[in-house]
Amino acid sequence: MGFLMLFSFLVLMVLGMPLYLSLLSASLAGILALGDLSLLRVMSQQFFGGMDSFTLMAIPFFILAGILMNRSGLTDRLLDFCRLLVGSVHGGLGYVNVVGSIILSGVNGSAAADASALGSILIPAMVKDGFSPSYSAGLTAGSALIGPIIPPSIFMIIYATMTNTSIGGLFAAGILPGLVLGGAFMVMNYFYSIIYHVPVTDLEDVRKRKKEILARSAVALLAPLIILGGIITGIVTPTESGALAVAYCLVTGVFYTRQLTWRTLGESLYETVRLTSSIFLIMGAATVVGWLLKWEQIPQRFAAFILEAGLMDRPWLLLVVLSAVIFPVGMFMEEISTLTLLTPIFAPIALKAGIDPLQFGVVMTLNVTIALITPPMGACNYIVAAVGKVRLTDVFVHIWPFIGVALVVLMAVITFPFLTTLIPWILNL
């Protein structure tokens, strides 16, 4: 039954059927293979049940907050702040790219949004500054991976909803790994700038406007502080924090930057509805598949296999083995469907092996996130190629060093659990 579902899903996806319909069709094929048509009545309940969660309401708010940040001009102010902060060194715009992703990650929780927002501005600027087009696109795609790791994170919200894990604790657990990932890309940028003799960026105009930039960017920097501070301190829920961020971006966009109009607001709402709808449809369909797999006790069979292999007594090796499954699956499947399909199978096994749920949540998120820049799917590669006007084949050829750096960070998170548990322990989350 499982192989029939997998085969059906892959065939339909290759034929171009929308992902959620491919998942639902695979579930239907599985039910027909079982011969129990009474399961069709449960199928619709599982589909809508997969979308019926108050916690998931945070997702559209974070998406809308990120879009409003871009359309209200707050993102440009953040980039000016990053230029002032780290721009006047060898390969300065490369550091601006990474720091910009770190700051923007505190607003929308989406790698695709960060890649689009930063790529359209920084890729042409980096090329003009002496970087190769393929490296500029690769660094933009790589640094965008920080978005789903540093809170808020759409992937973490989905994982926490499915496993009843504390969202505040999971968000706190992602801070240090996200900063480590950013630091790794900065080290990579340092060596690239030295080897290829990238000149020091001339930012005299930026330095002359230092006071103005600090004043302008202070308003923009408040948005991620509202989100992170509210959630981690427990003053507001993730959903309420997202709503506050949307309200803040609306007020500043209308009355301060004055770049938000009725037209841009309507476009922002439409884009939010489109993205949110696709996420929720995929989640509902993946929930049906997950329910059917559990009905056939496939998670239990996999757990029995892991137990027989003796991996339960070696948590580090178990995480490596699970990552070796999650990562390749994410290379060929959409990330949210990968997360919703594999989490119900792998999370109970990890917990039974004594792995901290926060650590496994970050490991799961990192695996799914790295797949965003890994061919052949790699959505961020397509985005940076389009917005940066770089050939997609060049991006695919030169993206592998960035994938390697991200995998090294993944291994560090697996090897050193304190990277994920330290901040939650300090904050008592």
C-alpha positions as CSV (number, residue, x, y, z in Angstrom):
1,M,0.0,0.0,0.0
2,G,2.8,2.4,0.9
3,F,4.7,1.8,-2.3
4,L,1.5,2.3,-4.4
5,M,0.8,5.6,-2.6
6,L,4.4,6.8,-3.2
7,F,4.3,5.8,-6.9
8,S,0.9,7.5,-7.4
9,F,2.1,10.7,-5.8
10,L,5.4,10.9,-7.8
11,V,3.6,10.2,-11.1
12,L,0.9,12.8,-10.5
13,M,3.5,15.4,-9.3
14,V,5.6,14.8,-12.4
15,L,2.5,15.2,-14.6
16,G,2.0,18.7,-13.1
17,M,-1.0,18.1,-10.8
18,P,-1.1,20.5,-7.8
19,L,0.7,19.1,-4.8
20,Y,-2.3,18.9,-2.5
21,L,-4.3,17.0,-5.2
22,S,-1.4,14.7,-5.8
23,L,-1.3,13.9,-2.0
24,L,-5.1,13.4,-1.9
25,S,-5.0,11.2,-5.0
26,A,-2.3,9.1,-3.4
27,S,-4.4,8.7,-0.3
28,L,-7.3,7.6,-2.4
29,A,-5.1,5.0,-4.2
30,G,-4.1,3.7,-0.8
31,I,-7.7,3.4,0.4
32,L,-8.7,1.6,-2.8
33,A,-5.7,-0.8,-2.3
34,L,-6.9,-1.6,1.2
35,G,-10.4,-2.2,-0.1
36,D,-12.1,-0.5,2.8
37,L,-14.2,2.2,1.3
38,S,-15.6,3.2,4.7
39,L,-12.3,5.1,5.1
40,L,-13.5,7.6,2.5
41,R,-15.8,9.1,5.1
42,V,-12.9,9.8,7.4
43,M,-10.7,11.2,4.6
44,S,-12.6,14.6,4.5
45,Q,-12.5,14.8,8.3
46,Q,-8.8,14.3,8.4
47,F,-8.3,16.9,5.6
48,F,-10.1,19.7,7.3
49,G,-8.8,18.6,10.7
50,G,-5.3,19.1,9.5
51,M,-6.1,22.8,9.0
52,D,-8.2,23.3,12.1
53,S,-5.7,24.6,14.7
54,F,-5.7,28.0,16.4
55,T,-1.9,27.9,16.5
56,L,-1.7,27.8,12.7
57,M,-3.5,31.2,12.6
58,A,0.0,32.7,13.2
59,I,1.1,31.7,9.7
60,P,-1.0,34.3,7.7
61,F,-0.1,37.0,10.2
62,F,3.7,36.4,9.8
63,I,3.4,36.2,6.0
64,L,1.4,39.4,5.9
65,A,3.9,41.2,8.2
66,G,6.8,40.2,6.0
67,I,5.0,41.4,2.8
68,L,4.0,44.7,4.5
69,M,7.6,45.2,5.6
70,N,8.7,45.0,2.0
71,R,6.0,47.2,0.6
72,S,6.2,49.9,3.2
73,G,9.9,50.5,2.7
74,L,10.9,49.1,6.1
75,T,13.1,46.4,4.5
76,D,15.1,49.0,2.6
77,R,15.7,50.8,5.9
78,L,16.9,47.6,7.5
79,L,19.4,47.0,4.6
80,D,20.7,50.5,5.1
81,F,21.3,49.7,8.7
82,C,23.1,46.5,7.7
83,R,25.3,48.4,5.2
84,L,26.3,50.8,8.0
85,L,26.9,48.0,10.4
86,V,29.1,45.6,8.3
87,G,29.4,47.2,4.8
88,S,32.9,48.8,5.0
89,V,35.1,45.8,4.8
90,H,36.3,43.3,2.2
91,G,33.2,41.7,0.7
92,G,31.0,44.1,2.7
93,L,27.8,43.5,0.7
94,G,28.2,39.7,1.3
95,Y,28.0,40.4,5.1
96,V,25.1,42.8,4.5
97,N,23.3,39.9,2.8
98,V,23.7,37.6,5.7
99,V,23.0,40.2,8.4
100,G,20.0,41.3,6.5
101,S,18.7,37.8,6.4
102,I,19.2,37.4,10.2
103,I,17.2,40.6,10.9
104,L,14.5,39.8,8.4
105,S,14.1,36.3,9.8
106,G,12.7,37.9,12.9
107,V,9.6,39.0,10.9
108,N,8.2,36.6,8.4
109,G,9.8,33.2,9.1
110,S,10.0,32.3,5.4
111,A,13.1,31.6,3.4
112,A,11.4,32.3,0.1
113,A,10.3,35.7,1.2
114,D,13.8,36.6,2.4
115,A,15.3,35.4,-0.8
116,S,12.9,37.5,-2.9
117,A,13.2,40.6,-0.8
118,L,17.0,40.6,-0.5
119,G,17.8,39.1,-3.9
120,S,16.2,41.8,-6.0
121,I,18.2,44.5,-4.2
122,L,21.5,42.8,-3.2
123,I,22.3,40.5,-6.1
124,P,22.7,43.3,-8.7
125,A,24.6,45.4,-6.1
126,M,27.0,42.6,-5.2
127,V,27.7,41.9,-8.9
128,K,28.5,45.6,-9.4
129,D,30.7,45.4,-6.3
130,G,32.9,42.6,-7.7
131,F,31.2,39.4,-6.8
132,S,30.3,36.8,-9.4
133,P,26.6,36.6,-10.3
134,S,26.5,32.9,-9.3
135,Y,28.1,33.5,-5.9
136,S,25.8,36.5,-5.3
137,A,22.8,34.4,-6.0
138,G,24.1,31.4,-4.0
139,L,24.9,33.5,-0.9
140,T,21.4,35.1,-1.1
141,A,19.8,31.7,-1.3
142,G,22.0,30.3,1.4
143,S,21.5,33.2,3.9
144,A,17.7,33.0,3.2
145,L,17.8,29.6,5.0
146,I,18.2,31.5,8.3
147,G,14.6,32.7,7.9
148,P,12.9,29.5,9.0
149,I,15.5,28.8,11.8
150,I,15.5,32.1,13.7
151,P,12.0,32.8,15.0
152,P,9.3,33.2,14.0
153,S,9.3,30.2,11.7
154,I,6.4,28.8,9.7
155,F,8.1,25.3,9.7
156,M,8.5,25.4,13.5
157,I,4.8,26.4,14.0
158,I,3.7,23.4,11.9
159,Y,6.1,21.1,13.8
160,A,5.0,22.4,17.2
161,T,1.3,22.0,16.2
162,M,1.8,18.4,15.2
163,T,3.8,17.3,18.2
164,N,2.3,19.5,21.0
165,T,5.8,21.1,21.5
166,S,6.0,24.5,23.1
167,I,6.2,27.1,20.3
168,G,8.0,29.6,22.6
169,G,10.6,27.0,23.5
170,L,11.1,25.8,19.9
171,F,11.5,29.4,18.8
172,A,14.1,30.0,21.5
173,A,15.8,26.8,20.5
174,G,16.3,28.1,16.9
175,I,18.1,31.3,17.8
176,L,21.5,30.0,18.4
177,P,21.6,27.5,15.5
178,G,20.4,30.4,13.2
179,L,23.2,32.6,14.4
180,V,25.7,29.8,13.9
181,L,24.4,29.3,10.4
182,G,24.8,33.1,9.7
183,G,28.3,33.0,11.1
184,A,29.2,30.1,8.9
185,F,28.1,31.9,5.8
186,M,30.1,35.0,7.0
187,V,33.2,32.9,7.3
188,M,32.6,31.5,3.8
189,N,32.2,35.1,2.5
190,Y,35.4,36.2,4.2
191,F,37.5,33.5,2.4
192,Y,35.8,34.1,-0.9
193,S,36.5,37.9,-0.6
194,I,40.1,37.3,0.1
195,I,40.7,34.6,-2.6
196,Y,38.9,36.5,-5.3
197,H,40.2,40.0,-4.2
198,V,36.7,41.5,-3.8
199,P,37.4,45.2,-3.2
200,V,36.4,47.1,0.0
201,T,33.0,48.6,-0.5
202,D,32.9,52.4,-0.7
203,L,30.1,53.4,1.6
204,E,31.1,57.0,2.3
205,D,27.6,58.2,1.5
206,V,26.2,55.7,4.0
207,R,28.6,56.8,6.7
208,K,27.8,60.5,6.1
209,R,24.1,59.6,6.7
210,K,24.8,57.6,9.8
211,K,22.5,59.5,12.2
212,E,19.7,59.6,9.6
213,I,20.1,55.8,8.9
214,L,20.1,54.9,12.6
215,A,16.9,57.0,13.2
216,R,15.2,55.6,10.1
217,S,16.1,52.0,10.8
218,A,15.1,52.1,14.5
219,V,11.5,52.1,13.4
220,A,12.1,49.0,11.2
221,L,14.0,47.2,13.9
222,L,11.1,47.4,16.2
223,A,9.0,44.9,14.1
224,P,11.2,41.8,14.8
225,L,11.6,42.9,18.4
226,I,7.8,43.0,18.8
227,I,7.5,39.4,17.5
228,L,10.5,37.8,19.3
229,G,10.1,39.7,22.5
230,G,6.4,39.0,22.8
231,I,6.6,35.3,22.1
232,I,9.8,34.4,24.1
233,T,8.7,36.4,27.2
234,G,5.2,34.8,27.0
235,I,3.4,38.1,27.0
236,V,1.5,37.2,23.9
237,T,0.9,34.0,21.9
238,P,2.6,33.6,18.4
239,T,-0.8,34.4,16.8
240,E,-1.2,37.6,18.8
241,S,2.4,38.5,18.2
242,G,1.9,38.2,14.4
243,A,-1.2,40.3,14.6
244,L,0.7,43.0,16.6
245,A,3.5,43.0,13.9
246,V,0.9,43.4,11.1
247,A,-0.7,46.3,13.0
248,Y,2.7,47.9,13.5
249,C,3.7,47.5,9.9
250,L,0.4,49.0,8.8
251,V,0.7,52.0,11.0
252,T,4.3,52.7,10.1
253,G,3.6,52.1,6.4
254,V,0.7,54.5,6.2
255,F,1.7,57.2,8.6
256,Y,5.5,57.1,8.8
257,T,7.0,55.9,5.5
258,R,3.7,56.7,3.6
259,Q,4.5,54.0,1.1
260,L,1.4,51.9,1.8
261,T,-1.6,52.7,-0.3
262,W,-5.0,51.1,-0.7
263,R,-3.7,49.4,-3.8
264,T,-0.5,48.0,-2.2
265,L,-2.5,46.9,0.8
266,G,-4.9,45.0,-1.4
267,E,-2.0,43.4,-3.3
268,S,-0.4,42.4,0.1
269,L,-3.7,40.8,1.3
270,Y,-4.1,38.9,-2.0
271,E,-0.6,37.6,-1.8
272,T,-1.1,36.6,1.8
273,V,-4.3,34.7,1.0
274,R,-2.7,33.0,-1.9
275,L,0.4,31.8,0.0
276,T,-1.6,30.9,3.1
277,S,-4.2,28.9,1.1
278,S,-1.5,26.8,-0.6
279,I,0.2,26.1,2.8
280,F,-3.1,25.0,4.4
281,L,-4.2,22.9,1.5
282,I,-0.9,21.0,1.5
283,M,-1.1,20.6,5.3
284,G,-4.6,19.2,5.1
285,A,-3.7,16.8,2.3
286,A,-0.5,15.7,4.0
287,T,-2.5,15.0,7.2
288,V,-4.7,12.6,5.3
289,V,-1.6,10.7,4.0
290,G,-0.1,10.7,7.5
291,W,-3.4,9.4,9.0
292,L,-3.5,6.6,6.4
293,L,0.1,5.6,7.1
294,K,-0.6,5.4,10.8
295,W,-3.8,3.4,10.1
296,E,-1.5,0.8,8.5
297,Q,1.0,1.1,11.4
298,I,3.9,2.1,9.2
299,P,5.4,4.4,11.9
300,Q,5.3,1.4,14.3
301,R,7.0,-0.8,11.7
302,F,9.7,1.8,11.1
303,A,10.2,2.2,14.9
304,A,10.6,-1.6,15.2
305,F,13.2,-1.5,12.5
306,I,15.1,1.3,14.3
307,L,14.9,-0.7,17.5
308,E,16.3,-3.8,15.8
309,A,19.2,-1.8,14.3
310,G,20.2,-0.8,17.8
311,L,19.9,3.0,17.1
312,M,17.7,3.8,20.1
313,D,20.8,3.6,22.4
314,R,22.8,5.9,20.2
315,P,20.8,9.2,19.8
316,W,23.5,10.9,17.8
317,L,23.6,8.2,15.2
318,L,19.8,8.0,15.2
319,L,19.6,11.7,14.3
320,V,22.1,11.2,11.5
321,V,20.1,8.3,10.1
322,L,16.8,10.2,10.3
323,S,18.4,13.2,8.7
324,A,19.7,10.9,5.9
325,V,16.0,10.1,5.2
326,I,14.5,13.6,5.7
327,F,17.0,15.5,3.6
328,P,16.7,13.4,0.4
329,V,12.9,13.4,0.7
330,G,12.9,17.2,1.0
331,M,15.0,17.4,-2.2
332,F,12.1,16.0,-4.3
333,M,9.0,17.0,-2.3
334,E,7.6,20.4,-1.2
335,E,9.0,21.3,2.2
336,I,5.7,21.6,4.1
337,S,4.4,18.2,2.8
338,T,7.8,16.7,3.8
339,L,7.4,18.1,7.3
340,T,3.8,17.1,7.8
341,L,4.4,13.6,6.4
342,L,7.6,12.7,8.3
343,T,7.0,14.4,11.6
344,P,4.3,12.0,12.9
345,I,6.6,9.1,12.0
346,F,10.0,10.3,13.3
347,A,9.1,12.5,16.3
348,P,7.8,9.7,18.5
349,I,10.9,7.6,17.7
350,A,13.2,10.5,18.6
351,L,11.4,11.1,21.9
352,K,11.5,7.4,22.7
353,A,15.3,7.5,22.2
354,G,15.7,10.3,24.7
355,I,16.3,13.1,22.3
356,D,15.2,16.5,23.5
357,P,12.0,17.5,21.5
358,L,13.4,21.0,21.0
359,Q,16.6,19.6,19.5
360,F,14.8,17.3,17.2
361,G,12.4,20.1,16.1
362,V,15.4,22.2,15.1
363,V,17.1,19.3,13.3
364,M,13.9,18.5,11.5
365,T,13.5,22.2,10.5
366,L,17.1,22.5,9.4
367,N,16.8,19.4,7.2
368,V,13.7,20.6,5.5
369,T,15.1,24.1,5.1
370,I,18.4,23.1,3.5
371,A,16.3,21.3,0.9
372,L,15.1,24.7,-0.2
373,I,18.4,25.3,-1.9
374,T,19.1,21.8,-3.0
375,P,18.5,20.8,-6.6
376,P,16.3,19.6,-8.3
377,M,13.5,21.3,-6.4
378,G,15.2,24.0,-4.3
379,A,12.6,26.7,-4.5
380,C,15.0,29.4,-3.3
381,N,17.3,28.7,-6.3
382,Y,14.5,29.5,-8.7
383,I,13.7,32.7,-6.8
384,V,17.2,34.1,-6.7
385,A,17.8,33.2,-10.3
386,A,14.6,35.1,-11.3
387,V,14.9,38.2,-9.2
388,G,18.7,38.5,-9.7
389,K,18.6,37.7,-13.4
390,V,21.1,34.9,-13.1
391,R,21.0,31.7,-15.2
392,L,19.4,28.9,-13.2
393,T,22.0,26.4,-14.4
394,D,24.7,28.6,-12.9
395,V,22.9,28.7,-9.6
396,F,22.5,24.9,-9.6
397,V,26.2,24.4,-10.3
398,H,27.5,26.9,-7.7
399,I,25.0,26.3,-4.9
400,W,26.8,23.1,-3.5
401,P,29.4,24.9,-1.3
402,F,26.5,26.7,0.4
403,I,24.7,23.4,0.9
404,G,27.9,21.9,2.4
405,V,28.2,24.8,4.9
406,A,24.6,24.3,5.9
407,L,25.1,20.6,6.4
408,V,28.1,21.2,8.6
409,V,25.9,23.4,10.8
410,L,23.3,20.6,10.8
411,M,25.9,18.2,12.1
412,A,27.0,20.7,14.7
413,V,23.4,20.9,16.0
414,I,23.2,17.1,16.1
415,T,26.5,16.7,17.8
416,F,26.1,19.5,20.4
417,P,22.6,19.5,21.8
418,F,23.3,22.6,23.9
419,L,23.1,24.7,20.8
420,T,19.3,24.2,20.9
421,T,18.7,23.7,24.6
422,L,20.8,26.5,26.1
423,I,18.6,29.5,25.4
424,P,15.3,27.7,26.3
425,W,17.0,26.6,29.6
426,I,18.1,30.2,30.3
427,L,14.6,31.5,29.6
428,N,13.0,28.6,31.5
429,L,10.9,27.6,28.4
